[in-house]
Amino acid sequence: MGIADPSKRLEAMPPYMFAELERKVAGKRAAGIDVISLGIGDPDEPTYPHIVSAMQEAVAEPANQKYPSNRGRPEFREAFAEFYDERFGVEIDPEAEVIPAVGAKECIYNLCFAFLDPGGVALASDPGYPVYTGGPILAGATPELLPLVPELGFAPDLSAVPAEVAAKARLMFLNYPNNPSGAVVPEGFFEMVVSFAREHEILVVHDNAYSETTYDGYVAPSFLATPGAKEVGVEVFSLSKGYNMTGWRCAAILGNPEAIQTYWRLKTNVDSGLFEAVQLAGAAALRGSRGPLERMNETYTRRRDLVVGALREIGVEVSAPKGTIYVWAPVPEGHSSTSFAELVLEEAAVIVSPGSMYGPSGEGFFRISLTTPDDRISEAVERMREHLA
Ligand SMILES: *Cc1c(COP(=O)(O)O)cnc(C)c1O
């Protein structure tokens, strides 16, 4: 054993398959080629000013500079309870049904350690956010994939889950509006999830990263608004994408009070909570005007239409997403996800994400992120039209 050899759990993580693509990007950039990345989902615009002001005030206050508690500040918990009531019509007890998380990524990862034993099973949407599979693997458990079926509106077919898998599963990771497919939750699907979770005693973890980022008048629900959801599930609400706060690490877990207590118990052993100044800034975000959010969504709508229009012109059959910051499109005939991403890079010097990055059911698709300034998106789209049509 060498001193830097990874643990067996870390060794069990799937290898990174896209080093070759990254090597090509680095090569092009080194050769002075202007490569435009439409790969990463990280908002390009700054955090809204009222949130930054709240942070500036909170950070200067010595009382906010101490160790936070993992239960969270009352202002944070109350702001979430009010927001969930007004925005989703969901009643949240600020004392027992919401606590902060240091970003959704931390929360999802630590939920695996709170609920999974070695040899246990978690159900993970596929394609999906990589932590739905990486978290269980690192916890010594097994992720079982729930393929999202395009014909079902990118919902998984729960009746196709083998009985022995459903019997062993403790967690189920879902996410709508969905990254990477851009799909919104199909009518009636959350109701099916609640009865499936009840039947098999599975804790549902709904990863709500995009409910505030929607278009064309679509208003995304909270999973917790589904009758019975709070008995079987929790929702992780991240401020990262909707409020342009990816760097702040500000999220909360809401819903089933016993499950939240278990997560809290794990957390008291792992980290020291979310910086209280960030909690106060998060409360200001939730309580503030929705104006900046709405303007941001108008910007994404404009970019989405540019991208969808150009893709259709080059013969890609794509539908315009009603939510998220992504366009998810099938690769043209004769291509795999990676070969198409390599072609786009080669011909147009544009980076798109191969769908297979998000799981085996992502094969045959590619993802374009809308988090690049308008002029650069226009330029990227122009190059794709010119070189790939
Ligand atoms: C971006 C993203 C996250 C990460 O959220 P953080 O709060 O920044 O950790 C989680 N889930 C999905 C589906 C995402 O797209």
The ligand as an ORCA input file, in Angstrom:
! r2SCAN-3c Opt
* xyz 0 1
  C     -26.533     22.299     -9.386
  C     -27.258     21.158     -8.794
  C     -27.082     20.825     -7.452
  C     -26.054     21.498     -6.587
  O     -26.595     22.379     -5.696
  P     -25.686     23.073     -4.595
  O     -26.670     23.622     -3.638
  O     -24.880     24.146     -5.300
  O     -24.786     22.045     -3.995
  C     -27.841     19.786     -6.926
  N     -28.703     19.111     -7.693
  C     -28.896     19.402     -8.980
  C     -29.878     18.630     -9.768
  C     -28.166     20.427     -9.576
  O     -28.326     20.678    -10.878
*
